Amino acid sequence: MPETSLVPETSPAPAPAHWKRNVALFLSGQTVSLFGSMVVQYVVMWYVTLESKSGLAIALYAVCAFAPQGVVSIFGGVLADRMNRKTLTIVADAGIAAATLVLALLMLNGITDLWVILLAVAVRSFGAGVQTPTVQAIIPQIVPADQMMRVNGIFQTISSAMALLAPAAAAAIYAGFGVVPVFFLDVITAVIGIGLLTLVAVPTLERASAATTTYRQDLVEGMRYIWTHRIVRWLLLVFAIIFMLTVAPSFVTPLMVARTFGSEKWMLAVLEIAFSVGMLLGGALISTWLAKHSRIGLVLISTFSFAVLTVALGLSTNLWVFYGFMFLFGLAVPLFSTPFMTLIQETVEPEKHGRVFSYVGIVMALATPIGMVVFGPLADVISVQTLLIVAGLATIVVTIVAIMVPSGQAAIAAARATSTPVAEGSAEKPVAV
């Protein structure tokens, strides 16, 4: 079967003159909505960790948080290629907010069992399965091609800043008022995000308005496209490795803190703040100094960084050293995620963005719970430290193999050859790292 062309056959329409206003409104709305979601994520994770101190319970949380998203992403990406993406994002966000409000009201009436919390997490995950690939597919529609890496980096920086504020807000709300008010906060931020998104001009793609194929045909076409596209296929493989062997074990780091260093809420809050400060700095670097560097080079460097830092976390015997390694782990996240998303946005045809990003969401959503199904129960049998060390070493070995095999070499070479002009008429190439 022939390999798919490296460069999209159909380029996005030229960005309108007011694209900066569109991007500012879009990023602002998504950031506000993301802040509420992050606060919920932290509080629920801490609640499960501190109430149970069980690896199995944390594994159940990970499954509820990611598995539904993986299932729904199969259809979410197809919808994103068949409908107006702004409308679809608004509907998904509103659905998440409505479900969250209902569950908050149930809890106010005394239904506060763990299964209710996990149900809330699962419902939100279903909505994210539609929202996430759609949001990623909107960005290339409203951003000029030569500004995508920079805008993605800015979005990562803003998101990291919210991630820095979210743990502090989560700790304050959780300690002072409990779990229920967090759900109301999420509803409020979702409403604000939807309001700002209504002001953004997102055109309906010609392919979406004239779609004649069935959903099944679109799904099969998306899978065939990924399989024959060497860059996307290899990137998804690396993405799966990262989520299974480093992101999934990172879910048990709060458990390590609670078991080894203490169960005070501030310890878990500082853990997340250290990670978020690292992400903030990494986002600033990727949107400025590293914006012109090789996408694939940054992906490879950050992948090995994740592996080494996972081992370092497992070897830490001092709480503040542990926080330091979490800071570095957070620093590496934008250096992986931003060039990863940019490579896909640059090399995939606009009318296929939704389907491709839906499969990215599937890998992310399923790799983490699959990893946690293994690491969670093991954390009740052996130490979290041992799990982290083994996972980090395994990541190094698997990544080296992925790079050395012929398909990996071909994908890396193809990715290095792919570039986006910095300005109209410019032939400048990304600077290799």
Backbone torsions as a table, in degrees:
resi	resn	phi	psi	omega
1	MET	NA	129.0	-175.2
2	PRO	-68.2	149.1	177.8
3	GLU	-74.5	144.4	177.1
4	THR	-70.1	145.1	177.8
5	SER	-55.8	146.1	-178.0
6	LEU	-73.0	-30.1	-175.7
7	VAL	-107.5	136.9	-179.2
8	PRO	-56.5	137.3	178.1
9	GLU	-72.9	-27.9	-179.7
10	THR	-118.4	117.5	-179.2
11	SER	-85.6	153.1	176.6
12	PRO	-62.6	152.2	176.3
13	ALA	-62.9	147.5	179.8
14	PRO	-54.9	138.7	-178.3
15	ALA	-66.3	140.4	179.3
16	PRO	-66.7	165.4	-176.1
17	ALA	-62.4	-28.7	-177.7
18	HIS	-95.7	30.6	-175.6
19	TRP	-63.9	-31.8	-179.5
20	LYS	-64.9	-39.5	176.7
21	ARG	-63.6	-45.1	178.2
22	ASN	-57.0	-48.4	-177.9
23	VAL	-64.4	-41.6	-179.8
24	ALA	-61.6	-44.7	178.7
25	LEU	-65.7	-42.7	-178.6
26	PHE	-62.9	-50.0	-178.7
27	LEU	-65.4	-36.7	179.3
28	SER	-63.7	-46.9	-179.9
29	GLY	-63.3	-43.5	179.9
30	GLN	-67.5	-33.6	-179.9
31	THR	-67.9	-44.3	178.4
32	VAL	-61.4	-46.4	179.3
33	SER	-62.9	-40.3	-180.0
34	LEU	-64.1	-36.9	179.7
35	PHE	-58.8	-47.2	178.3
36	GLY	-61.6	-40.6	179.5
37	SER	-64.8	-39.3	179.9
38	MET	-65.3	-41.4	178.8
39	VAL	-59.9	-44.0	177.3
40	VAL	-60.4	-45.4	-177.5
41	GLN	-58.5	-47.0	-178.2
42	TYR	-65.0	-47.8	-176.6
43	VAL	-62.8	-43.9	-178.9
44	VAL	-65.8	-42.2	179.9
45	MET	-63.2	-42.8	178.4
46	TRP	-65.8	-40.5	-179.3
47	TYR	-59.8	-48.0	179.9
48	VAL	-64.3	-41.8	-178.3
49	THR	-65.0	-49.7	-174.4
50	LEU	-74.7	-33.6	-179.1
51	GLU	-75.2	-33.3	-174.4
52	SER	-107.9	-36.4	-171.4
53	LYS	49.0	38.2	-175.6
54	SER	-121.4	130.2	175.5
55	GLY	-64.6	-34.8	178.8
56	LEU	-64.3	-42.2	178.9
57	ALA	-63.1	-39.6	178.7
58	ILE	-67.5	-35.7	176.4
59	ALA	-63.7	-40.7	177.4
60	LEU	-62.5	-40.1	177.0
61	TYR	-60.4	-46.1	-179.1
62	ALA	-62.4	-40.2	178.8
63	VAL	-62.9	-45.6	-179.5
64	CYS	-66.4	-32.9	-176.7
65	ALA	-77.5	-26.3	-171.6
66	PHE	-121.0	-37.3	-174.8
67	ALA	-59.9	-46.9	177.8
68	PRO	-58.6	-38.8	178.4
69	GLN	-60.9	-39.4	179.4
70	GLY	-63.8	-40.6	-179.8
71	VAL	-67.5	-47.2	-175.9
72	VAL	-71.7	-29.3	-179.9
73	SER	-58.2	-27.6	178.3
74	ILE	-56.6	-39.3	-178.5
75	PHE	-95.1	-27.4	-178.5
76	GLY	-61.3	-42.6	179.9
77	GLY	-66.4	-37.5	177.1
78	VAL	-64.1	-43.0	177.6
79	LEU	-60.5	-38.2	-179.0
80	ALA	-65.3	-24.4	178.1
81	ASP	-92.8	-6.6	-176.7
82	ARG	-113.5	-14.6	-175.8
83	MET	-125.6	169.0	170.7
84	ASN	-65.7	123.6	-170.9
85	ARG	-70.0	-30.7	176.8
86	LYS	-64.9	-46.5	179.6
87	THR	-60.0	-43.0	-178.6
88	LEU	-64.9	-40.5	178.4
89	THR	-63.5	-42.2	179.8
90	ILE	-63.4	-44.2	-180.0
91	VAL	-62.9	-44.2	-179.5
92	ALA	-64.3	-44.4	-179.3
93	ASP	-64.8	-41.0	178.8
94	ALA	-65.4	-38.6	177.8
95	GLY	-63.7	-41.9	177.1
96	ILE	-61.8	-44.9	-178.9
97	ALA	-63.2	-42.0	-179.3
98	ALA	-64.2	-45.1	179.1
99	ALA	-64.3	-39.8	179.2
100	THR	-63.9	-40.2	179.4
101	LEU	-63.5	-43.3	179.0
102	VAL	-61.2	-44.7	-179.1
103	LEU	-67.5	-35.1	176.8
104	ALA	-63.8	-41.3	179.2
105	LEU	-65.8	-37.8	176.1
106	LEU	-60.8	-42.9	-179.0
107	MET	-68.3	-33.1	176.5
108	LEU	-62.4	-26.6	-180.0
109	ASN	-91.8	19.3	171.1
110	GLY	97.4	-1.2	178.7
111	ILE	-90.0	91.3	-174.1
112	THR	-123.3	22.3	179.9
113	ASP	-67.6	161.3	-179.2
114	LEU	-59.2	-35.8	-177.6
115	TRP	-65.0	-28.7	177.6
116	VAL	-68.0	-42.5	177.4
117	ILE	-60.9	-46.2	-179.2
118	LEU	-65.9	-33.0	176.6
119	LEU	-64.5	-41.5	177.6
120	ALA	-60.7	-43.1	179.2
121	VAL	-62.0	-42.8	-178.9
122	ALA	-65.5	-41.8	179.6
123	VAL	-62.8	-43.7	178.2
124	ARG	-63.4	-35.3	179.4
125	SER	-65.9	-38.0	176.0
126	PHE	-58.4	-47.2	179.5
127	GLY	-63.0	-38.7	179.4
128	ALA	-64.2	-27.8	178.8
129	GLY	-63.5	-26.2	175.3
130	VAL	-91.7	-43.0	-172.8
131	GLN	-68.5	-44.3	-172.1
132	THR	-62.1	-53.2	179.5
133	PRO	-64.9	-28.9	-179.9
134	THR	-68.9	-43.6	178.7
135	VAL	-62.0	-44.3	179.5
136	GLN	-63.7	-32.4	-179.6
137	ALA	-78.3	-22.7	179.1
138	ILE	-70.7	-38.3	-172.9
139	ILE	-52.9	-49.0	179.3
140	PRO	-64.5	-19.4	179.1
141	GLN	-76.1	-28.9	-173.6
142	ILE	-112.7	-2.7	-178.3
143	VAL	-117.5	133.3	174.6
144	PRO	-58.7	146.2	-174.7
145	ALA	-57.1	-37.9	-176.2
146	ASP	-77.5	-4.1	-179.3
147	GLN	-111.6	2.9	-172.8
148	MET	-64.7	-44.8	179.8
149	MET	-60.8	-41.9	-178.6
150	ARG	-67.4	-45.2	-179.4
151	VAL	-65.9	-41.6	175.9
152	ASN	-59.9	-39.3	178.2
153	GLY	-66.4	-39.7	177.3
154	ILE	-63.8	-43.0	178.1
155	PHE	-60.5	-41.1	178.5
156	GLN	-64.5	-39.8	180.0
157	THR	-65.1	-46.5	179.0
158	ILE	-62.8	-42.2	178.8
159	SER	-62.7	-37.5	178.6
160	SER	-67.5	-36.6	176.8
161	ALA	-63.9	-40.9	176.2
162	MET	-65.5	-36.5	178.1
163	ALA	-66.0	-25.8	176.7
164	LEU	-74.3	-39.3	-180.0
165	LEU	-76.9	-33.9	-173.6
166	ALA	-59.9	-45.6	179.4
167	PRO	-61.8	-38.3	178.8
168	ALA	-65.1	-44.6	178.2
169	ALA	-64.7	-41.4	-180.0
170	ALA	-62.2	-43.8	-179.9
171	ALA	-63.2	-41.6	-179.0
172	ALA	-66.2	-45.5	-178.7
173	ILE	-68.2	-43.9	-178.2
174	TYR	-63.9	-45.8	-178.4
175	ALA	-68.3	-35.3	-175.0
176	GLY	-90.1	-31.1	-170.7
177	PHE	-131.3	-12.2	-179.7
178	GLY	94.0	-163.4	-171.6
179	VAL	-81.8	-40.2	-169.3
180	VAL	-57.5	-46.1	-178.2
181	PRO	-58.6	-25.2	179.8
182	VAL	-62.2	-38.6	-180.0
183	PHE	-66.5	-38.4	177.0
184	PHE	-65.3	-38.3	176.5
185	LEU	-60.2	-40.4	-179.3
186	ASP	-64.9	-37.6	177.8
187	VAL	-63.4	-43.3	-179.2
188	ILE	-63.2	-46.6	-179.2
189	THR	-66.1	-33.0	177.5
190	ALA	-65.4	-41.7	179.2
191	VAL	-62.6	-42.5	178.0
192	ILE	-63.2	-45.1	179.5
193	GLY	-60.2	-42.4	178.7
194	ILE	-64.2	-41.4	179.9
195	GLY	-60.2	-42.7	178.9
196	LEU	-69.5	-36.4	-179.1
197	LEU	-66.5	-30.8	178.9
198	THR	-62.6	-20.4	-179.2
199	LEU	-87.6	-6.0	-177.7
200	VAL	-90.2	133.7	177.7
201	ALA	-88.4	110.8	178.1
202	VAL	-124.0	106.6	-177.5
203	PRO	-69.5	153.4	173.9
204	THR	-82.3	126.8	179.9
205	LEU	-63.1	146.9	179.6
206	GLU	-58.5	-37.8	-179.5
207	ARG	-64.6	-38.0	-178.5
208	ALA	-68.4	-40.7	-177.3
209	SER	-72.3	-19.7	-177.2
210	ALA	-118.7	24.1	-176.4
211	ALA	-62.8	128.5	179.7
212	THR	-121.8	-7.5	-179.3
213	THR	-85.9	163.4	179.0
214	THR	-85.2	166.5	177.7
215	TYR	-60.5	-40.9	-179.0
216	ARG	-63.1	-42.1	178.9
217	GLN	-62.8	-39.7	178.5
218	ASP	-64.8	-40.3	179.6
219	LEU	-64.3	-45.6	179.9
220	VAL	-64.2	-40.9	179.6
221	GLU	-63.5	-40.9	178.4
222	GLY	-63.0	-42.7	179.3
223	MET	-66.3	-41.7	178.8
224	ARG	-64.6	-39.0	-179.7
225	TYR	-62.3	-46.3	-179.9
226	ILE	-63.1	-41.9	-176.7
227	TRP	-64.3	-31.1	-177.6
228	THR	-97.8	0.9	-179.6
229	HIS	-105.1	103.9	-168.9
230	ARG	-61.5	-38.2	-178.1
231	ILE	-67.3	-51.4	-177.0
232	VAL	-63.9	-42.5	-179.5
233	ARG	-59.7	-46.0	-178.2
234	TRP	-70.6	-39.5	178.3
235	LEU	-60.9	-40.2	178.5
236	LEU	-65.1	-34.8	176.5
237	LEU	-62.7	-47.8	178.7
238	VAL	-63.2	-40.8	178.7
239	PHE	-57.7	-44.6	-180.0
240	ALA	-64.0	-41.3	178.1
241	ILE	-59.3	-46.5	-178.6
242	ILE	-60.0	-47.5	-175.5
243	PHE	-71.1	-34.1	-179.1
244	MET	-77.2	-38.9	-170.4
245	LEU	-104.1	-14.6	178.1
246	THR	-126.2	-43.8	180.0
247	VAL	-69.4	-45.4	179.3
248	ALA	-58.8	-48.6	177.4
249	PRO	-62.5	-26.9	-179.9
250	SER	-63.8	-20.4	177.5
251	PHE	-67.5	-20.2	179.5
252	VAL	-95.6	2.3	177.0
253	THR	-64.3	-37.6	173.5
254	PRO	-61.2	-33.5	178.0
255	LEU	-65.8	-38.9	177.1
256	MET	-63.3	-42.1	177.5
257	VAL	-61.5	-47.3	-177.6
258	ALA	-63.2	-37.1	-177.4
259	ARG	-82.2	-33.6	-170.7
260	THR	-100.1	-40.8	-171.9
261	PHE	-109.6	-22.5	-179.8
262	GLY	141.3	160.3	-175.2
263	SER	-109.9	19.5	176.2
264	GLU	-68.4	142.7	-176.6
265	LYS	-62.8	-32.8	-178.3
266	TRP	-63.6	-29.9	179.1
267	MET	-64.7	-40.9	178.3
268	LEU	-71.3	-36.0	178.9
269	ALA	-65.0	-44.2	179.7
270	VAL	-64.2	-35.9	177.4
271	LEU	-57.4	-47.7	-179.2
272	GLU	-71.1	-35.0	179.2
273	ILE	-65.7	-42.3	178.4
274	ALA	-59.8	-43.8	177.6
275	PHE	-61.8	-43.1	-176.3
276	SER	-70.9	-36.2	176.4
277	VAL	-62.4	-41.3	176.3
278	GLY	-61.2	-43.3	178.0
279	MET	-62.9	-38.8	179.7
280	LEU	-61.8	-46.3	178.8
281	LEU	-65.6	-42.2	178.8
282	GLY	-62.5	-40.4	177.5
283	GLY	-64.2	-38.8	177.6
284	ALA	-64.1	-40.6	179.5
285	LEU	-65.8	-42.3	-174.8
286	ILE	-73.0	-24.1	179.7
287	SER	-90.5	-6.1	-179.6
288	THR	-125.8	-91.0	-172.6
289	TRP	-60.5	-38.5	-175.7
290	LEU	-95.3	5.1	-174.3
291	ALA	-61.8	-29.4	-177.1
292	LYS	-100.4	2.6	-177.8
293	HIS	-77.8	163.0	-179.5
294	SER	-56.4	124.7	179.3
295	ARG	-60.4	-50.7	-175.2
296	ILE	-68.8	-32.1	176.6
297	GLY	-62.7	-42.9	178.6
298	LEU	-65.6	-39.7	178.4
299	VAL	-60.0	-45.4	-178.3
300	LEU	-67.2	-44.6	-179.7
301	ILE	-61.7	-45.5	-178.2
302	SER	-68.2	-33.0	178.1
303	THR	-61.8	-47.6	177.7
304	PHE	-67.5	-31.8	177.2
305	SER	-63.2	-42.6	177.3
306	PHE	-57.3	-44.4	-177.5
307	ALA	-63.0	-49.9	-178.3
308	VAL	-63.4	-41.5	-178.3
309	LEU	-69.9	-31.4	175.8
310	THR	-63.6	-42.1	175.2
311	VAL	-62.8	-43.6	-178.5
312	ALA	-62.1	-38.8	177.0
313	LEU	-61.0	-41.7	179.7
314	GLY	-66.9	-26.6	-178.9
315	LEU	-88.8	-7.5	-175.4
316	SER	-70.4	133.4	177.1
317	THR	-117.7	-2.8	179.3
318	ASN	-119.7	134.9	-175.0
319	LEU	-60.1	-41.7	-176.4
320	TRP	-74.7	-29.6	171.6
321	VAL	-66.1	-40.8	177.2
322	PHE	-58.8	-45.1	176.7
323	TYR	-60.7	-38.7	179.8
324	GLY	-61.2	-43.2	178.4
325	PHE	-68.7	-33.1	175.8
326	MET	-66.4	-35.4	174.8
327	PHE	-60.1	-46.3	179.5
328	LEU	-66.2	-35.8	177.0
329	PHE	-61.4	-45.6	177.6
330	GLY	-62.6	-37.7	178.6
331	LEU	-58.9	-36.5	-176.8
332	ALA	-77.0	-20.3	-174.9
333	VAL	-60.6	-51.7	178.7
334	PRO	-64.6	-27.8	179.4
335	LEU	-70.2	-15.9	174.5
336	PHE	-99.2	-54.4	-170.0
337	SER	-67.5	-40.7	-176.6
338	THR	-67.5	-52.0	176.7
339	PRO	-65.5	-30.5	177.0
340	PHE	-60.0	-53.2	-179.7
341	MET	-65.2	-38.9	-178.7
342	THR	-64.3	-42.1	178.1
343	LEU	-58.3	-42.4	180.0
344	ILE	-68.1	-44.4	179.9
345	GLN	-61.3	-35.3	-176.5
346	GLU	-79.4	-29.7	-171.7
347	THR	-104.7	-6.7	-179.4
348	VAL	-107.1	138.3	178.4
349	GLU	-59.6	141.0	-176.2
350	PRO	-54.4	-38.8	-177.3
351	GLU	-71.7	-7.3	178.0
352	LYS	-110.1	1.0	-177.2
353	HIS	-56.9	-44.9	-177.0
354	GLY	-59.0	-47.7	-178.2
355	ARG	-66.7	-40.9	-179.9
356	VAL	-65.8	-44.2	179.6
357	PHE	-68.5	-24.8	175.3
358	SER	-66.6	-37.7	177.5
359	TYR	-71.8	-31.8	171.9
360	VAL	-60.7	-44.7	178.2
361	GLY	-63.2	-35.9	178.5
362	ILE	-64.4	-45.8	179.1
363	VAL	-59.9	-46.9	-179.7
364	MET	-62.8	-44.4	-173.4
365	ALA	-73.2	-30.2	-177.6
366	LEU	-95.3	-32.1	-178.8
367	ALA	-64.8	-40.1	-179.2
368	THR	-64.5	-52.3	177.9
369	PRO	-64.0	-33.3	177.0
370	ILE	-62.4	-44.3	176.7
371	GLY	-62.5	-41.0	-178.0
372	MET	-71.6	-28.5	175.7
373	VAL	-60.6	-30.0	177.4
374	VAL	-86.0	-53.2	-173.0
375	PHE	-71.7	-33.9	-178.4
376	GLY	-60.7	-60.5	177.9
377	PRO	-60.6	-34.8	178.6
378	LEU	-63.1	-30.8	179.8
379	ALA	-66.3	-16.0	175.2
380	ASP	-90.5	-5.5	-177.9
381	VAL	-111.8	-44.7	178.2
382	ILE	-122.1	170.4	-175.4
383	SER	-70.9	151.2	176.2
384	VAL	-62.5	-35.6	179.6
385	GLN	-57.2	-45.6	-179.9
386	THR	-63.8	-40.6	179.1
387	LEU	-60.7	-43.2	-178.5
388	LEU	-65.5	-42.7	-179.8
389	ILE	-62.7	-46.9	-179.8
390	VAL	-63.3	-42.9	-179.0
391	ALA	-63.6	-41.7	179.5
392	GLY	-64.2	-45.1	179.0
393	LEU	-64.0	-39.4	178.8
394	ALA	-63.9	-37.1	178.9
395	THR	-62.9	-41.7	179.2
396	ILE	-60.8	-48.2	-177.7
397	VAL	-63.1	-48.7	-176.5
398	VAL	-65.7	-38.8	179.9
399	THR	-65.8	-40.6	177.7
400	ILE	-61.0	-43.1	178.2
401	VAL	-62.0	-44.0	-178.9
402	ALA	-62.0	-33.5	179.6
403	ILE	-76.2	-36.9	-172.2
404	MET	-80.9	-26.3	-178.8
405	VAL	-65.7	152.9	-176.5
406	PRO	-54.7	-40.5	-179.4
407	SER	-64.5	-34.9	177.6
408	GLY	-67.8	-44.0	178.0
409	GLN	-60.8	-41.6	-179.6
410	ALA	-66.1	-41.9	-179.6
411	ALA	-64.9	-42.1	180.0
412	ILE	-64.4	-43.0	178.7
413	ALA	-63.3	-41.3	179.7
414	ALA	-65.7	-40.4	179.9
415	ALA	-65.9	-38.0	178.3
416	ARG	-66.1	-29.6	-179.0
417	ALA	-80.8	-12.1	-178.3
418	THR	-87.4	130.9	179.3
419	SER	-149.1	160.0	176.2
420	THR	-119.0	129.4	179.3
421	PRO	-57.5	141.0	-179.2
422	VAL	-74.6	-33.0	177.1
423	ALA	-148.5	163.0	-177.2
424	GLU	-57.6	126.1	179.1
425	GLY	86.6	-1.6	-177.8
426	SER	-89.3	145.2	178.2
427	ALA	-112.5	19.9	-176.4
428	GLU	-66.8	137.1	179.5
429	LYS	-102.5	156.0	174.6
430	PRO	-60.0	142.6	179.0
431	VAL	-77.4	127.1	-179.0
432	ALA	-73.2	144.1	175.5
433	VAL	-92.3	NA	NA
